[in-house]
Amino acid sequence: MMIEIIAGIIGLLAGGGIVFVVLKTKNTSKANEIIEKAKKEAEQIKKEKLLQAKEKFIELKSEHEQLINKKNNDVNNAQQRVKQKENTLNQKLAEVNKKDAAFQTERKEIDQQRSVLTKKQTELDKSHKKQVEQLEQISNLSADEAKAQLIESLKDTAKTEALSIIQETINEAKLTAKQEAKKIVIQTIQRTATEEAIENAVSVFNIDNDAVKGRIIGREGRNIRAIEAATGVDIVVDDTPGAIVLSCFDSIRREVARLALHKLVTDGRIHPARIEEVVQKTRQEIDDEIIQIGKKTTIDLGIHGLHPELIKMVGRMRYRSSYGQNLLQHSRETANMCATMAAELGLNVKFAKRAALLHDIGKVSADDAETPHAIIGMKLAEKYGEKEEVCNAIGAHHDEVEMTSLIAPLVQVCDGVSGARPGARRQMVDSYMKRIKELEETALSYPGVLKSYAIQAGRELRVVVESEQVTDEQASQLAFQISDKIQNEMTYPGQVKVTVIRETRAISYAK
């Protein structure tokens, strides 16, 4: 069938928005059916769109009504709150008005009472004036004169009572202060445990076989002379079984000699060259041990940040005694007591412990012996960055400088308590060591002197000189000069033998 297409836009359906094309064919009936079907579909779509629009409208209307209701509720709540606040303010205002009315009433009553009191006071003044006039007539004294007599009488009575109260207060304070001080000192001593061992100027070196004595002495005594020259210790080899006595006032030298002998005997090789090598190594070991002792002491006492040189000096105190009392033990004991007292008195415990430990470092210093050890210790503490309170406590513990802090008297007291207890010190030992040290320093004051050792309890002074600076003739002169100076400037029992040793060595190495 041939179809002729006539294109045309028939129209838009209302609300549908659909454009349809009518195809005109020769068969009109079929075209009408298509048009009818399209209309029905358009109607159906229109109805669906209208329903959707209505549903959307209803939904929007419902949301709008809910929003309006919510806003109305908020407004109502706000109005209620405003009403409540208004009611509260009205109530408070009513209460304030009531109180104001009551206050006004009370004020009126007070004014009335004041006026009554004023009238009564006026009447009393008049009555008092009349009575005073009558008393003046009776006593023949004016009011000022009577007042002056009364004041003088009361003043004397008050002075007497005040003096009595002051005296009682002072006596009670003295008694209480003494009791509290005794209590603190006793508690401190009771809390501090201490050893009572006293070091002597002699050490004993034990041996298993007496045949070792001959090896130590060596051929013609060369080994024992080499040991004494290298260590500065007097070695006594006698008939005492299983023992060799080492005599020296310096504990470090005795310890070096004892350890060196132990190494030599254990090794079996004993000759002068070996002796010097072992003594040198032992000295280095002792120096290391001194540092370790100092570190251990500071750790045990809880002292931190100490300068390495001060730690070394603390370690050296282990080999130093004061009046027969070990200096390190004395310093530890003083530090513990000082810390306890500082804690009882509410002072700085760390500073107190630090100052007490370092208070005698001047005794192990190589500085001028004429300067008091407290001053030397204070200067060393200042040099190595200690606090001002610590330095002052060190310098003032023997009253060489003025005390500027409360720690200083604590250190002084604890130093006295540690040194003054029974059996703590021996005066003779310290004076002996001081004399021996002066002997050695006398020899060291001459040029060319390398070493000086006081041996045999100070009865002999051995002086080692440098062969390049001192000749044989000068060595003889030096021995005479030293002996003459000792004789004129020092006090000593018996006689002192001065031996000047000048040794020449030629060393060569075969490679």
Secondary structure as GFF3:
##gff-version 3
##sequence-region A 1 511
A	DSSP	beta_strand	9	12	.	.	.	ID=ss1
A	DSSP	beta_strand	19	21	.	.	.	ID=ss2
A	DSSP	alpha_helix	28	139	.	.	.	ID=ss3
A	DSSP	alpha_helix	143	191	.	.	.	ID=ss4
A	DSSP	beta_strand	202	206	.	.	.	ID=ss5
A	DSSP	alpha_helix	211	217	.	.	.	ID=ss6
A	DSSP	three_ten_helix	219	221	.	.	.	ID=ss7
A	DSSP	alpha_helix	222	231	.	.	.	ID=ss8
A	DSSP	beta_strand	234	236	.	.	.	ID=ss9
A	DSSP	beta_strand	243	247	.	.	.	ID=ss10
A	DSSP	alpha_helix	251	267	.	.	.	ID=ss11
A	DSSP	alpha_helix	272	301	.	.	.	ID=ss12
A	DSSP	alpha_helix	308	316	.	.	.	ID=ss13
A	DSSP	three_ten_helix	317	319	.	.	.	ID=ss14
A	DSSP	beta_strand	321	322	.	.	.	ID=ss15
A	DSSP	beta_strand	325	326	.	.	.	ID=ss16
A	DSSP	alpha_helix	327	345	.	.	.	ID=ss17
A	DSSP	alpha_helix	349	358	.	.	.	ID=ss18
A	DSSP	three_ten_helix	361	364	.	.	.	ID=ss19
A	DSSP	alpha_helix	373	383	.	.	.	ID=ss20
A	DSSP	alpha_helix	388	396	.	.	.	ID=ss21
A	DSSP	alpha_helix	407	420	.	.	.	ID=ss22
A	DSSP	alpha_helix	427	444	.	.	.	ID=ss23
A	DSSP	beta_strand	449	455	.	.	.	ID=ss24
A	DSSP	beta_strand	460	465	.	.	.	ID=ss25
A	DSSP	alpha_helix	472	489	.	.	.	ID=ss26
A	DSSP	beta_strand	497	502	.	.	.	ID=ss27
###
